[in-house]
Amino acid sequence: MVKIKYLCKSFSTPLTQENLKEEALYPVYGAAGLMGYMDNYSADKEYIGVVKDGAGVGRIDKYPEKSSLLGTMAYIFPNEGTDIDWLKYALMSLELGKNIGATTIPHIYFSQYGNKYVNTPNYNQQQKIANFLDSKCASIDAVIEKTKASIEEYKKLKQAIITQAVTKGIRPNRKMKDSGIEWIGKIPEKWGIPKIKYMAQIASGSTPDRNRPEYWNGTIRWIKTGELQNNVITDSEEYITELALKETSVSLFAEDTILIAMYGQGKTRGMTALLAAPCTTNQACAGLTITSKNITVSYLWKCVMGAYNGIREIAQGTGQPNLNAKLVSDFHIPLPPIEEQEEIVSFLEKKIPEINMLITKKEIILTEMEFYKKSLIYEYVTGKKEVSNCY
């Protein structure tokens, strides 16, 4: 058993995206992959990169010679007598990002994991293990990537079905008209296209003072944008007190309020959910409450779900990828008669769970394959299993 720090060396640089060019000779990588280029490089030979700060913390990969990493990543160079590919798997077996909390910006440092022990065979055996794992992991990764692609296709199909239903309806052979709205396109001739502000009122959430402990760890659910996933509210990590509700500007959103993520990372922005019970939110979320008798809350929710791509596009058009109350209030939606709204909702409430079930099955396969890969790496790196002579 040898400590990681005796098998390799590590360093990082303060390089940021502002230092990068769109075109230059040498690539620069970050947690999200290739980030840009530079006229020089930090590494003159192959190395391992570890995400040490922020999203993706603990992720490990091998990078080519004559390249660089952003400051959120650490370089790992193997010492003489240590195979780089075996070292990559040895680091993976430690699952560096596994126990990092999600409530703060996560960090991991070589000064900590460098003191972890790994079972260290001789150089030839390291190569043997690495070659075996390269072959096995490549097969597993192919299945993982295919499964991820399938999940994304099902999600796109679900989005297309929702958008089609709320913009065209489910009744066939009707006269259509041009809505004049890009995301809506043509709609049935008798439908309207009002702005959301004529159908619902929008209000923003807020965050109680973090320096007032009496405002926190109460019984009132407090939701952040990251907890709006796939139009469902995931488990809340934080709760506020009655005192915070009384003394601050936090709004208590009632049951049947439609939440919408006004800003957030990745696909979060524009994501919605319908409240089944009262809750509060941070300022990155807003709540839509019905004010018109001409629309049902279920249809408006499905409509906002269907408008996901259109809502994200109007945010991009502002030069900053965030939504605000005015943008959402002025957003046009298709409006059929109440009877037809109920038909559309009934259709979607049957169709969406069917697709969600297919997505869930694929996600289970994905989880199983990722777990199998981790287990495989751990077993062979730690010596619990040995590579056969054919490798």
C-alpha positions as CSV (number, residue, x, y, z in Angstrom):
1,M,0.0,0.0,0.0
2,V,1.5,3.3,-1.1
3,K,0.2,6.9,-0.7
4,I,-0.9,8.6,-3.9
5,K,1.5,11.5,-3.3
6,Y,4.5,9.1,-3.7
7,L,3.2,7.9,-7.1
8,C,2.7,11.3,-8.8
9,K,3.1,15.0,-8.6
10,S,0.3,17.6,-8.8
11,F,-0.1,21.3,-9.5
12,S,-2.6,23.8,-10.8
13,T,-2.6,27.2,-12.5
14,P,-4.8,30.3,-12.2
15,L,-5.8,30.0,-15.9
16,T,-9.4,31.3,-16.6
17,Q,-11.6,31.4,-19.7
18,E,-10.8,35.0,-20.2
19,N,-7.2,34.0,-21.1
20,L,-8.4,31.7,-23.9
21,K,-8.8,32.3,-27.7
22,E,-11.3,30.7,-30.1
23,E,-8.4,29.8,-32.4
24,A,-4.8,29.0,-31.5
25,L,-2.5,26.1,-31.6
26,Y,-2.8,24.4,-28.2
27,P,-6.1,23.2,-26.5
28,V,-7.3,24.1,-23.0
29,Y,-9.7,21.8,-21.1
30,G,-12.1,22.4,-18.3
31,A,-14.7,20.4,-16.4
32,A,-17.0,20.7,-19.4
33,G,-14.4,19.5,-22.0
34,L,-12.5,21.6,-24.5
35,M,-12.9,25.3,-23.5
36,G,-10.6,27.1,-26.0
37,Y,-7.1,27.5,-27.1
38,M,-3.8,29.3,-26.3
39,D,-0.5,30.1,-28.0
40,N,1.4,28.1,-25.4
41,Y,0.8,25.1,-23.1
42,S,1.4,24.0,-19.5
43,A,2.0,20.3,-20.0
44,D,4.6,18.9,-22.5
45,K,3.5,15.2,-22.0
46,E,0.3,13.3,-21.2
47,Y,-1.2,13.8,-17.8
48,I,-4.3,13.2,-15.7
49,G,-6.7,16.1,-14.9
50,V,-8.9,16.2,-11.8
51,V,-11.8,18.6,-11.4
52,K,-11.0,20.2,-8.0
53,D,-13.6,23.0,-7.8
54,G,-17.3,23.5,-8.7
55,A,-19.5,21.3,-10.8
56,G,-18.1,17.9,-11.7
57,V,-15.7,17.9,-8.7
58,G,-13.7,14.7,-8.5
59,R,-14.1,13.8,-12.2
60,I,-10.9,12.3,-13.6
61,D,-9.6,11.9,-17.2
62,K,-6.4,11.7,-19.2
63,Y,-5.3,14.6,-21.4
64,P,-2.9,14.9,-24.3
65,E,0.6,16.4,-24.4
66,K,1.0,20.1,-25.3
67,S,-2.3,21.2,-23.6
68,S,-3.5,23.0,-20.5
69,L,-6.2,23.0,-17.9
70,L,-8.4,25.7,-16.4
71,G,-7.7,26.7,-12.8
72,T,-10.6,24.6,-11.6
73,M,-8.7,21.5,-12.4
74,A,-5.5,19.9,-11.1
75,Y,-2.7,18.4,-13.2
76,I,-1.5,14.9,-12.1
77,F,1.8,13.6,-13.5
78,P,2.9,10.1,-12.7
79,N,6.4,9.5,-11.3
80,E,8.8,7.2,-12.9
81,G,7.7,3.6,-12.4
82,T,4.0,4.5,-12.3
83,D,1.9,3.8,-15.4
84,I,-0.3,6.8,-16.2
85,D,-3.4,4.7,-17.2
86,W,-3.2,2.6,-14.1
87,L,-2.8,5.8,-12.0
88,K,-6.0,7.1,-13.6
89,Y,-7.9,4.1,-12.5
90,A,-6.3,4.1,-9.1
91,L,-7.6,7.7,-8.6
92,M,-11.0,6.8,-10.0
93,S,-11.2,4.0,-7.4
94,L,-11.0,6.6,-4.6
95,E,-14.3,8.2,-5.8
96,L,-13.0,11.6,-4.8
97,G,-16.2,13.6,-5.3
98,K,-18.5,11.1,-3.7
99,N,-18.9,12.7,-0.3
100,I,-18.7,16.3,-1.3
101,G,-21.7,18.3,0.1
102,A,-24.0,20.0,-2.4
103,T,-24.9,23.1,-0.3
104,T,-21.7,24.9,-0.9
105,I,-19.2,25.2,-3.8
106,P,-17.3,21.8,-3.6
107,H,-13.5,21.5,-3.5
108,I,-11.1,18.7,-3.3
109,Y,-7.3,19.1,-3.0
110,F,-4.3,16.9,-3.7
111,S,-3.0,17.8,-0.2
112,Q,-5.9,15.7,1.1
113,Y,-6.4,12.8,-1.3
114,G,-2.6,12.6,-1.9
115,N,-2.4,10.9,1.5
116,K,-4.8,8.1,0.6
117,Y,-3.3,4.7,0.1
118,V,-3.7,2.5,-3.0
119,N,-2.6,-1.1,-3.5
120,T,0.4,-0.6,-5.9
121,P,1.7,-3.5,-8.0
122,N,4.9,-3.5,-10.1
123,Y,5.0,-1.5,-13.4
124,N,4.2,-4.5,-15.6
125,Q,1.3,-5.5,-13.5
126,Q,0.0,-1.9,-13.6
127,Q,0.1,-2.0,-17.4
128,K,-1.7,-5.3,-17.4
129,I,-4.5,-4.0,-15.2
130,A,-4.8,-0.7,-17.2
131,N,-5.0,-2.6,-20.5
132,F,-7.7,-4.9,-19.1
133,L,-9.7,-2.0,-17.7
134,D,-9.3,0.1,-20.9
135,S,-10.9,-2.7,-22.8
136,K,-13.7,-3.4,-20.3
137,C,-14.5,0.3,-19.6
138,A,-14.6,1.1,-23.3
139,S,-17.4,-1.5,-23.8
140,I,-19.2,-0.2,-20.7
141,D,-18.8,3.4,-21.8
142,A,-20.3,2.6,-25.2
143,V,-23.4,1.2,-23.5
144,I,-23.5,4.2,-21.2
145,E,-23.3,6.7,-24.1
146,K,-25.9,4.9,-26.1
147,T,-28.3,4.8,-23.0
148,K,-27.7,8.6,-22.4
149,A,-28.5,9.3,-26.1
150,S,-31.7,7.3,-25.8
151,I,-32.7,9.2,-22.7
152,E,-32.2,12.5,-24.4
153,E,-34.2,11.3,-27.4
154,Y,-37.1,10.3,-25.2
155,K,-36.9,13.7,-23.4
156,K,-37.0,15.5,-26.8
157,L,-40.0,13.4,-27.8
158,K,-41.8,14.3,-24.6
159,Q,-41.1,18.0,-25.2
160,A,-42.3,17.8,-28.8
161,I,-45.5,16.0,-27.8
162,I,-46.3,18.7,-25.1
163,T,-45.5,21.6,-27.5
164,Q,-47.5,20.0,-30.3
165,A,-50.5,19.5,-28.0
166,V,-50.6,23.0,-26.5
167,T,-50.0,24.8,-29.8
168,K,-52.1,22.7,-32.2
169,G,-54.5,20.8,-30.0
170,I,-55.5,17.2,-30.4
171,R,-58.5,17.7,-32.6
172,P,-57.8,16.8,-36.3
173,N,-58.6,18.7,-39.5
174,R,-59.2,22.2,-38.4
175,K,-58.5,25.5,-40.1
176,M,-55.3,27.1,-38.8
177,K,-53.9,30.6,-38.7
178,D,-50.4,32.0,-38.2
179,S,-49.9,33.1,-34.6
180,G,-47.0,35.4,-35.5
181,I,-45.1,33.9,-32.6
182,E,-42.1,31.8,-33.5
183,W,-42.3,29.1,-30.9
184,I,-46.1,28.7,-31.4
185,G,-46.3,28.7,-35.2
186,K,-49.8,28.0,-36.6
187,I,-52.7,27.5,-34.2
188,P,-56.3,26.6,-34.6
189,E,-58.2,29.6,-36.1
190,K,-60.5,30.2,-33.0
191,W,-57.6,30.1,-30.5
192,G,-56.2,33.3,-28.9
193,I,-52.6,34.2,-28.1
194,P,-52.7,36.4,-25.0
195,K,-49.7,37.4,-22.9
196,I,-49.2,35.5,-19.6
197,K,-49.7,38.7,-17.6
198,Y,-53.4,38.7,-18.7
199,M,-53.8,35.1,-17.5
200,A,-51.7,35.0,-14.3
201,Q,-49.8,37.1,-11.8
202,I,-46.1,36.5,-11.3
203,A,-44.1,36.9,-8.0
204,S,-40.5,36.2,-7.1
205,G,-39.1,34.3,-4.2
206,S,-36.3,35.5,-1.9
207,T,-33.6,34.4,0.5
208,P,-33.8,35.1,4.2
209,D,-30.7,36.5,5.9
210,R,-28.1,33.7,6.2
211,N,-26.7,35.5,9.2
212,R,-29.9,35.0,11.1
213,P,-30.0,31.4,12.4
214,E,-33.5,31.9,13.7
215,Y,-34.7,32.1,10.1
216,W,-33.4,28.6,9.2
217,N,-34.0,25.0,10.0
218,G,-37.7,25.4,10.4
219,T,-40.7,23.6,8.9
220,I,-41.4,25.7,5.8
221,R,-40.1,24.2,2.6
222,W,-37.6,26.5,0.7
223,I,-36.9,25.6,-2.9
224,K,-34.0,26.5,-5.1
225,T,-33.8,26.2,-8.9
226,G,-31.7,23.1,-8.7
227,E,-34.6,21.3,-7.1
228,L,-36.8,21.8,-10.2
229,Q,-35.8,18.9,-12.4
230,N,-37.8,17.5,-15.3
231,N,-40.9,19.4,-14.2
232,V,-40.9,17.8,-10.8
233,I,-39.7,19.2,-7.5
234,T,-37.0,17.0,-5.9
235,D,-36.4,16.8,-2.2
236,S,-35.7,20.1,-0.5
237,E,-32.4,20.5,1.3
238,E,-33.4,23.6,3.4
239,Y,-36.4,24.8,5.4
240,I,-37.1,28.2,6.9
241,T,-39.0,29.3,10.0
242,E,-42.3,31.0,10.6
243,L,-40.3,34.0,11.9
244,A,-38.5,34.3,8.5
245,L,-41.9,34.3,6.8
246,K,-43.1,37.0,9.1
247,E,-40.1,39.3,9.2
248,T,-38.7,39.0,5.6
249,S,-40.0,39.5,2.1
250,V,-40.2,35.7,1.5
251,S,-43.4,34.8,-0.3
252,L,-45.4,31.7,0.6
253,F,-46.6,30.2,-2.7
254,A,-49.9,28.4,-2.3
255,E,-50.9,25.0,-3.6
256,D,-51.4,25.0,-7.5
257,T,-48.9,27.8,-8.0
258,I,-46.8,27.2,-11.1
259,L,-43.1,27.6,-10.3
260,I,-40.6,28.6,-13.0
261,A,-36.8,28.7,-12.7
262,M,-35.8,32.2,-13.8
263,Y,-32.1,31.4,-14.0
264,G,-29.8,28.5,-13.3
265,Q,-27.2,26.2,-14.8
266,G,-27.6,23.8,-17.7
267,K,-31.2,22.9,-18.5
268,T,-32.7,24.3,-15.3
269,R,-33.6,27.8,-16.6
270,G,-37.2,27.7,-17.8
271,M,-38.0,24.5,-16.0
272,T,-41.4,24.4,-14.2
273,A,-43.3,22.5,-11.6
274,L,-46.8,22.6,-10.1
275,L,-47.0,22.9,-6.3
276,A,-48.9,20.2,-4.5
277,A,-48.4,22.0,-1.2
278,P,-47.4,25.5,-0.1
279,C,-43.7,26.4,-0.1
280,T,-41.3,29.3,-0.4
281,T,-38.4,29.7,-2.9
282,N,-35.2,31.6,-3.5
283,Q,-35.1,34.6,-5.8
284,A,-34.1,32.5,-8.8
285,C,-37.6,31.0,-8.8
286,A,-40.9,32.8,-9.6
287,G,-44.5,31.7,-9.0
288,L,-47.4,32.0,-11.5
289,T,-50.9,32.3,-10.0
290,I,-54.0,32.2,-12.1
291,T,-56.0,35.5,-12.3
292,S,-58.3,34.7,-15.3
293,K,-61.3,32.5,-15.6
294,N,-60.4,31.7,-19.2
295,I,-57.6,29.4,-18.4
296,T,-57.1,26.4,-16.0
297,V,-54.0,26.0,-13.9
298,S,-53.3,22.6,-15.4
299,Y,-53.4,23.9,-18.9
300,L,-51.2,26.9,-18.1
301,W,-48.7,24.6,-16.5
302,K,-48.7,22.3,-19.5
303,C,-48.4,25.4,-21.7
304,V,-45.4,26.7,-19.9
305,M,-43.8,23.2,-20.1
306,G,-44.5,23.2,-23.9
307,A,-43.0,26.7,-24.2
308,Y,-39.7,25.6,-22.5
309,N,-37.5,26.2,-25.6
310,G,-39.3,29.4,-26.5
311,I,-38.9,30.8,-23.0
312,R,-35.2,30.0,-23.0
313,E,-34.8,31.7,-26.4
314,I,-36.2,35.0,-25.1
315,A,-33.8,35.0,-22.3
316,Q,-30.9,34.4,-24.7
317,G,-32.1,37.4,-26.7
318,T,-31.4,39.8,-23.8
319,G,-27.7,39.2,-23.9
320,Q,-27.8,37.4,-20.6
321,P,-29.3,33.9,-20.3
322,N,-31.7,34.8,-17.4
323,L,-35.4,35.3,-17.2
324,N,-37.2,38.1,-15.4
325,A,-40.7,39.0,-14.4
326,K,-41.3,41.3,-17.4
327,L,-40.0,38.7,-20.0
328,V,-42.3,36.0,-18.6
329,S,-45.3,38.4,-18.2
330,D,-45.0,39.5,-21.8
331,F,-44.6,36.0,-23.1
332,H,-47.4,34.9,-25.5
333,I,-49.2,31.6,-25.0
334,P,-51.8,29.8,-27.1
335,L,-55.3,29.8,-25.5
336,P,-58.0,27.4,-26.6
337,P,-61.5,27.3,-25.0
338,I,-61.7,25.8,-21.5
339,E,-63.3,22.6,-22.9
340,E,-60.4,22.0,-25.2
341,Q,-57.9,22.9,-22.5
342,E,-59.3,20.1,-20.5
343,E,-59.0,17.7,-23.5
344,I,-55.3,18.6,-24.0
345,V,-54.5,18.2,-20.3
346,S,-56.2,14.8,-20.2
347,F,-54.3,13.7,-23.3
348,L,-50.9,14.9,-21.8
349,E,-51.5,13.5,-18.4
350,K,-51.8,10.0,-20.0
351,K,-49.0,10.5,-22.5
352,I,-46.3,12.1,-20.3
353,P,-46.2,9.3,-17.7
354,E,-45.8,6.7,-20.5
355,I,-42.7,8.4,-21.8
356,N,-41.5,9.1,-18.3
357,M,-41.7,5.4,-17.6
358,L,-39.5,4.7,-20.6
359,I,-37.0,7.3,-19.4
360,T,-37.0,5.8,-15.9
361,K,-36.2,2.3,-17.3
362,K,-33.2,3.8,-19.3
363,E,-32.0,5.7,-16.2
364,I,-32.0,2.5,-14.2
365,I,-29.9,0.8,-16.8
366,L,-27.6,3.8,-16.8
367,T,-27.2,3.7,-13.0
368,E,-26.5,0.0,-13.1
369,M,-23.8,0.4,-15.8
370,E,-22.1,3.3,-14.0
371,F,-22.1,1.3,-10.7
372,Y,-20.7,-1.8,-12.6
373,K,-17.9,0.3,-14.0
374,K,-17.0,1.7,-10.6
375,S,-17.1,-1.7,-9.1
376,L,-14.9,-3.2,-11.8
377,I,-12.3,-0.5,-11.4
378,Y,-12.3,-0.8,-7.6
379,E,-12.0,-4.6,-7.7
380,Y,-9.0,-4.8,-10.1
381,V,-7.2,-1.7,-8.7
382,T,-7.4,-3.0,-5.1
383,G,-6.4,-6.5,-6.1
384,K,-9.7,-8.1,-5.0
385,K,-9.7,-9.6,-8.6
386,E,-6.8,-10.4,-10.7
387,V,-6.4,-10.0,-14.5
388,S,-6.1,-13.3,-16.4
389,N,-3.0,-14.2,-18.3
390,C,-4.7,-13.3,-21.7
391,Y,-4.1,-9.7,-20.7
